[in-house]
Amino acid sequence: MGSSNPLFPMKDAETGQRVFLLTGNELLLQPYTKSEMLVRSAFDMVRVLTADNGAQQAEWSGLKRLIDAKFELVKNTIAQNKQGGLVSTEVLLMGKSYMDRTRTTITRMENMEEILLAVRLATSKLDGTITRVSIILAFLISLASTIFFYNRTVKNYSGRLRLEQYLLDESVNLERRIALLKSHSERIGDGDMAFSLMRISCGN
């Protein structure tokens, strides 16, 4: 609320009222005349700034009643004095009561704003921490996934190399057997049946 605090111009209004009641000089009412406009302006600003806070809006309503009552009292005492009437001590004490209650309400609203600000700052810091943790976790998950798929790729590649080597060995063995059978066939064709049967039975 800060510089929008309605108490400052309200004090000017009260000062103008008291000086006028003591001296009767209407020129000294200038602080009062200007103060009401300033208070209303500051009051409306407070209402706008706390529009998103239900608790503050409730305080705002109570504050409005106090301010209205205070200015009405000041206005009545000035009018009474101009007409030659005396303003009682009880009326002045009532004005002081309005000021005290206004001060208490404004202080309470300022405290609520400070608490709300502290909560927002803490929430902002927490959000920042959560964001950093999320980034780190995302990085670690990405790194783990990369390592996993790398190892899997390497393993698949090694398995593929072993399979290719196995197939190559089998191909060589098959070619050797084909060559052997071809050789036996040629011997059989040349009439060396006994030798061929012996070679085949020995696996050579």
C-alpha positions as CSV (number, residue, x, y, z in Angstrom):
1,M,0.0,0.0,0.0
2,G,2.9,2.3,0.8
3,S,2.5,5.8,-0.6
4,S,-1.3,5.1,-1.1
5,N,-1.8,5.1,2.7
6,P,-4.9,7.3,3.3
7,L,-3.7,8.1,6.8
8,F,-1.4,10.9,5.7
9,P,-4.0,13.2,4.1
10,M,-6.5,12.2,6.9
11,K,-4.1,13.7,9.4
12,D,-4.0,16.9,7.4
13,A,-7.8,17.0,7.5
14,E,-7.8,16.5,11.2
15,T,-5.1,19.2,11.6
16,G,-7.1,21.7,9.5
17,Q,-10.2,20.9,11.5
18,R,-8.6,21.5,14.9
19,V,-6.8,24.7,13.8
20,F,-10.1,26.1,12.5
21,L,-12.0,25.1,15.7
22,L,-9.3,27.0,17.7
23,T,-9.0,30.1,15.4
24,G,-12.2,30.3,13.3
25,N,-10.0,31.2,10.4
26,E,-11.4,29.5,7.3
27,L,-8.2,30.0,5.4
28,L,-6.7,27.4,7.6
29,L,-9.2,24.8,6.3
30,Q,-7.2,24.3,3.1
31,P,-5.5,21.1,4.5
32,Y,-9.0,19.7,5.1
33,T,-10.3,20.7,1.7
34,K,-7.5,19.1,-0.2
35,S,-7.2,16.0,2.1
36,E,-10.6,14.5,1.3
37,M,-9.8,14.3,-2.4
38,L,-6.4,12.8,-1.7
39,V,-7.9,10.3,0.7
40,R,-10.6,9.2,-1.7
41,S,-8.0,8.8,-4.5
42,A,-5.7,6.8,-2.3
43,F,-8.6,4.8,-1.1
44,D,-9.8,3.9,-4.6
45,M,-6.2,2.8,-5.5
46,V,-6.1,0.5,-2.5
47,R,-9.4,-1.0,-3.7
48,V,-8.0,-1.7,-7.2
49,L,-4.7,-3.1,-5.9
50,T,-6.5,-5.6,-3.6
51,A,-9.2,-6.6,-6.1
52,D,-7.8,-10.2,-6.3
53,N,-7.8,-10.6,-2.5
54,G,-11.2,-11.4,-0.9
55,A,-9.9,-10.8,2.6
56,Q,-8.4,-7.4,1.7
57,Q,-11.7,-6.4,0.0
58,A,-13.5,-7.2,3.2
59,E,-11.1,-5.0,5.1
60,W,-11.5,-2.3,2.4
61,S,-15.3,-2.2,3.0
62,G,-14.7,-1.6,6.7
63,L,-12.1,1.0,6.0
64,K,-14.5,2.9,3.7
65,R,-17.1,3.1,6.5
66,L,-14.5,4.5,8.9
67,I,-13.2,7.1,6.4
68,D,-16.8,8.1,5.5
69,A,-17.6,8.5,9.2
70,K,-14.5,10.4,9.9
71,F,-15.0,13.0,7.1
72,E,-18.7,13.3,8.0
73,L,-17.7,14.1,11.6
74,V,-15.1,16.6,10.5
75,K,-17.6,18.3,8.2
76,N,-20.3,18.4,10.9
77,T,-17.9,19.9,13.5
78,I,-16.8,22.6,11.0
79,A,-20.4,23.5,10.1
80,Q,-21.4,23.5,13.8
81,N,-18.5,25.9,14.6
82,K,-19.4,28.2,11.8
83,Q,-22.9,28.5,13.2
84,G,-21.5,29.5,16.6
85,G,-22.0,26.1,18.2
86,L,-19.4,24.5,20.5
87,V,-17.9,21.2,19.6
88,S,-17.8,18.9,22.7
89,T,-14.8,16.9,23.8
90,E,-16.8,13.7,23.2
91,V,-17.2,14.6,19.5
92,L,-13.4,15.2,19.2
93,L,-12.7,11.9,21.0
94,M,-15.0,10.2,18.6
95,G,-12.9,11.6,15.8
96,K,-9.8,10.3,17.5
97,S,-11.5,6.9,17.7
98,Y,-12.2,6.9,14.0
99,M,-8.5,7.7,13.3
100,D,-7.3,5.0,15.6
101,R,-9.5,2.4,14.1
102,T,-8.6,3.5,10.6
103,R,-4.9,3.3,11.5
104,T,-5.4,-0.3,12.9
105,T,-7.3,-1.4,9.8
106,I,-4.6,0.0,7.5
107,T,-1.8,-1.6,9.5
108,R,-3.6,-4.9,9.4
109,M,-4.0,-4.6,5.6
110,E,-0.4,-3.7,5.2
111,N,0.6,-6.7,7.3
112,M,-1.6,-8.9,5.1
113,E,0.1,-7.5,2.0
114,E,3.5,-8.2,3.4
115,I,2.6,-11.8,4.3
116,L,1.1,-12.3,0.8
117,L,4.3,-10.9,-0.8
118,A,6.4,-13.2,1.3
119,V,4.3,-16.2,0.3
120,R,4.6,-15.1,-3.4
121,L,8.3,-14.8,-3.1
122,A,8.6,-18.2,-1.4
123,T,6.4,-19.7,-4.1
124,S,8.5,-18.1,-6.8
125,K,11.7,-19.5,-5.3
126,L,10.1,-22.9,-4.9
127,D,9.0,-22.8,-8.6
128,G,12.5,-21.8,-9.6
129,T,13.9,-24.7,-7.5
130,I,11.4,-27.2,-9.0
131,T,12.3,-25.9,-12.5
132,R,16.0,-26.5,-11.9
133,V,15.4,-29.9,-10.5
134,S,13.2,-30.8,-13.4
135,I,15.9,-29.7,-15.9
136,I,18.5,-31.8,-14.0
137,L,16.2,-34.8,-13.9
138,A,15.4,-34.5,-17.6
139,F,19.1,-34.3,-18.4
140,L,19.8,-37.4,-16.2
141,I,17.0,-39.3,-17.9
142,S,18.2,-38.3,-21.3
143,L,21.7,-39.3,-20.4
144,A,20.6,-42.7,-19.0
145,S,18.5,-43.3,-22.2
146,T,21.5,-42.5,-24.4
147,I,23.7,-44.8,-22.5
148,F,21.1,-47.6,-22.5
149,F,20.5,-47.4,-26.3
150,Y,24.3,-47.0,-26.9
151,N,25.0,-50.2,-25.0
152,R,22.1,-52.0,-26.7
153,T,23.4,-50.8,-30.1
154,V,26.9,-52.0,-29.3
155,K,25.6,-55.3,-28.0
156,N,23.4,-55.8,-31.2
157,Y,26.4,-54.9,-33.3
158,S,28.6,-57.4,-31.5
159,G,25.9,-60.1,-31.9
160,R,25.6,-59.3,-35.6
161,L,29.3,-59.6,-36.0
162,R,29.3,-63.0,-34.3
163,L,26.4,-64.1,-36.4
164,E,28.2,-63.0,-39.6
165,Q,31.3,-64.8,-38.5
166,Y,29.3,-67.9,-37.8
167,L,27.6,-67.8,-41.1
168,L,31.0,-67.2,-42.8
169,D,32.5,-70.2,-41.1
170,E,29.4,-72.3,-42.0
171,S,29.7,-71.1,-45.6
172,V,33.4,-72.1,-45.7
173,N,32.6,-75.5,-44.2
174,L,29.8,-76.0,-46.7
175,E,32.1,-75.1,-49.6
176,R,34.7,-77.5,-48.3
177,R,32.1,-80.3,-48.1
178,I,30.8,-79.5,-51.5
179,A,34.4,-79.6,-52.8
180,L,34.9,-82.9,-51.1
181,L,31.8,-84.4,-52.5
182,K,32.8,-83.2,-55.9
183,S,36.1,-84.9,-55.5
184,H,34.5,-88.1,-54.5
185,S,32.1,-87.9,-57.4
186,E,35.0,-87.6,-59.7
187,R,36.8,-90.6,-58.1
188,I,33.6,-92.6,-58.4
189,G,33.4,-91.6,-62.0
190,D,36.9,-92.9,-62.4
191,G,36.0,-96.3,-60.9
192,D,37.6,-95.8,-57.4
193,M,34.4,-96.9,-55.6
194,A,36.1,-98.6,-52.6
195,F,38.4,-95.6,-51.9
196,S,35.5,-93.2,-52.1
197,L,33.4,-95.2,-49.7
198,M,36.3,-95.4,-47.2
199,R,36.8,-91.6,-47.4
200,I,33.2,-90.9,-46.9
201,S,32.9,-93.2,-43.9
202,C,36.0,-91.5,-42.4
203,G,34.4,-88.1,-42.9
204,N,37.3,-86.9,-45.1
